[in-house]
Amino acid sequence: MQSELLARTTPTIYDVIIAIVGGATGILAGSRKDKMSNAIPGVAIATGLDAAFYVTVGYGIANQSFSYFAGPSICMGINTVFIGISTFLL
């Protein structure tokens, strides 16, 4: 087992913070008049890091390991919910 897979099996408070900051940055960058911001691609890249969670979920399914399936699934849900909440609030 590699450390990269193990790191994605348990959600941490950092996942929540990254999602909140990403959602807030995305909506603030989109509200600017000039619309010439590099923040939106940055938010897209940060959100695109979910691919590592998908790989870990696939590994869990292939090895029939519920912990490798549930942990990353929760992290993806955290990202989705908190990006949405911060975007809605701003």
Residue frames as qw, qx, qy, qz and C-alpha x, y, z in Angstrom:
[[0.000, 0.888, 0.459, 0.000, 0.00, 0.00, 0.00],
 [0.431, 0.355, 0.005, 0.830, 1.34, 3.39, -1.00],
 [0.175, -0.371, -0.444, 0.797, 1.19, 6.48, 1.20],
 [0.184, 0.015, -0.282, -0.941, -0.71, 8.41, -1.49],
 [0.490, -0.327, -0.700, -0.404, -3.62, 5.97, -1.33],
 [0.453, -0.403, -0.677, 0.418, -3.58, 5.87, 2.44],
 [0.107, -0.167, -0.177, 0.964, -3.66, 9.68, 2.64],
 [0.356, -0.079, -0.344, -0.865, -6.95, 9.75, 0.75],
 [0.439, -0.286, -0.846, -0.102, -8.80, 7.23, 2.90],
 [0.316, -0.605, -0.587, 0.435, -9.56, 9.52, 5.84],
 [0.116, 0.817, 0.230, 0.516, -11.04, 13.02, 5.47],
 [0.468, -0.260, -0.361, 0.763, -9.43, 15.80, 7.48],
 [0.003, 0.829, 0.317, -0.460, -10.32, 19.38, 8.36],
 [0.185, -0.430, 0.439, 0.766, -7.97, 20.47, 5.56],
 [0.169, 0.318, 0.816, 0.452, -10.38, 19.02, 3.01],
 [0.019, -0.819, -0.560, 0.126, -13.14, 21.26, 4.35],
 [0.199, -0.749, 0.058, 0.629, -10.89, 24.35, 4.42],
 [0.236, -0.167, 0.640, 0.712, -9.68, 23.78, 0.86],
 [0.113, 0.529, 0.784, 0.305, -13.25, 23.35, -0.39],
 [0.084, -0.865, -0.391, 0.304, -14.48, 26.51, 1.36],
 [0.210, -0.644, 0.266, 0.686, -11.57, 28.61, 0.11],
 [0.254, 0.040, 0.754, 0.604, -11.90, 27.18, -3.40],
 [0.086, 0.689, 0.705, 0.148, -15.60, 27.98, -3.60],
 [0.143, -0.871, -0.191, 0.430, -15.08, 31.47, -2.20],
 [0.277, -0.450, 0.452, 0.718, -12.23, 32.20, -4.59],
 [0.245, 0.274, 0.787, 0.495, -14.21, 30.99, -7.55],
 [0.035, 0.815, 0.577, 0.042, -17.25, 33.15, -6.85],
 [0.219, -0.822, -0.002, 0.525, -15.20, 36.23, -5.96],
 [0.302, -0.264, 0.580, 0.709, -13.14, 35.91, -9.15],
 [0.185, 0.450, 0.776, 0.400, -16.31, 35.49, -11.19],
 [0.052, -0.865, -0.468, 0.173, -17.83, 38.65, -9.73],
 [0.332, -0.485, 0.174, 0.790, -15.03, 40.95, -10.92],
 [0.451, 0.764, 0.108, -0.448, -15.83, 43.42, -13.68],
 [0.189, 0.688, -0.583, -0.389, -12.75, 42.83, -15.80],
 [0.965, 0.088, 0.139, -0.206, -13.16, 39.01, -15.76],
 [0.627, 0.588, -0.474, 0.189, -9.43, 38.67, -16.38],
 [0.533, -0.630, 0.481, -0.296, -8.49, 36.53, -13.43],
 [0.445, 0.345, -0.826, -0.004, -6.28, 33.50, -12.99],
 [0.387, -0.212, 0.696, -0.566, -8.23, 32.40, -9.94],
 [0.839, 0.173, 0.087, -0.508, -10.87, 30.50, -11.89],
 [0.751, 0.372, -0.545, -0.021, -8.37, 28.12, -13.53],
 [0.082, 0.395, -0.771, 0.492, -6.78, 27.68, -10.10],
 [0.625, -0.073, 0.471, -0.618, -10.09, 26.68, -8.57],
 [0.874, 0.295, -0.193, -0.335, -10.69, 24.28, -11.46],
 [0.520, 0.434, -0.709, 0.199, -7.29, 22.68, -10.90],
 [0.194, -0.286, 0.727, -0.593, -7.86, 22.36, -7.15],
 [0.772, 0.081, 0.289, -0.560, -11.25, 20.78, -7.73],
 [0.778, 0.425, -0.416, -0.203, -9.74, 18.56, -10.41],
 [0.058, 0.461, -0.838, 0.287, -7.56, 16.96, -7.76],
 [0.771, -0.075, 0.371, -0.513, -10.63, 14.85, -7.01],
 [0.776, 0.386, -0.459, -0.195, -9.27, 12.45, -9.64],
 [0.200, 0.379, -0.834, 0.348, -6.95, 11.03, -6.98],
 [0.518, -0.061, 0.592, -0.615, -10.01, 10.26, -4.88],
 [0.837, 0.299, -0.097, -0.447, -11.61, 8.45, -7.84],
 [0.543, 0.436, -0.715, 0.062, -8.49, 6.31, -8.22],
 [0.097, -0.246, 0.814, -0.517, -8.61, 5.37, -4.56],
 [0.712, 0.113, 0.317, -0.616, -12.31, 4.51, -4.81],
 [0.792, 0.396, -0.378, -0.270, -11.54, 2.31, -7.82],
 [0.292, 0.399, -0.824, 0.276, -8.76, 0.61, -5.88],
 [0.391, -0.117, 0.673, -0.617, -11.18, -0.05, -3.02],
 [0.820, 0.245, 0.058, -0.514, -13.74, -1.55, -5.36],
 [0.671, 0.455, -0.580, -0.084, -11.15, -3.72, -7.10],
 [0.278, 0.265, -0.833, 0.399, -9.80, -5.04, -3.80],
 [0.563, -0.527, -0.578, -0.267, -13.23, -5.22, -2.14],
 [0.414, -0.177, -0.495, 0.743, -12.06, -2.96, 0.65],
 [0.105, -0.842, -0.514, -0.121, -14.85, -0.82, 2.07],
 [0.396, -0.745, -0.071, 0.532, -12.44, 1.57, 3.84],
 [0.328, -0.198, 0.447, 0.808, -10.74, 2.41, 0.54],
 [0.047, 0.517, 0.670, 0.531, -14.16, 3.05, -0.98],
 [0.267, -0.821, -0.501, 0.053, -15.90, 4.97, 1.82],
 [0.441, -0.581, -0.054, 0.682, -13.13, 7.40, 2.85],
 [0.211, -0.072, 0.410, 0.885, -12.51, 8.95, -0.57],
 [0.079, -0.582, -0.691, -0.421, -16.25, 9.00, -1.28],
 [0.332, -0.800, -0.398, 0.302, -16.76, 11.07, 1.87],
 [0.364, -0.421, 0.161, 0.815, -13.92, 13.42, 0.81],
 [0.111, 0.244, 0.594, 0.759, -15.54, 13.96, -2.60],
 [0.221, -0.735, -0.622, -0.153, -18.84, 14.68, -0.87],
 [0.398, -0.679, -0.196, 0.585, -17.15, 17.16, 1.46],
 [0.275, -0.146, 0.358, 0.881, -15.61, 18.97, -1.52],
 [0.027, -0.459, -0.670, -0.583, -18.91, 19.15, -3.37],
 [0.318, -0.769, -0.552, 0.052, -20.96, 20.32, -0.40],
 [0.403, -0.675, -0.124, 0.606, -18.57, 22.93, 0.96],
 [0.242, -0.002, 0.422, 0.874, -17.69, 24.40, -2.44],
 [0.117, -0.578, -0.652, -0.477, -21.42, 24.77, -3.02],
 [0.384, -0.768, -0.449, 0.248, -22.07, 26.29, 0.40],
 [0.373, -0.486, 0.046, 0.789, -19.31, 28.87, 0.14],
 [0.133, 0.183, 0.540, 0.811, -20.39, 29.78, -3.39],
 [0.213, -0.681, -0.646, -0.271, -24.01, 30.16, -2.29],
 [0.414, -0.722, -0.340, 0.438, -23.12, 32.28, 0.76],
 [0.295, -0.382, 0.188, 0.855, -20.97, 34.69, -1.20]]
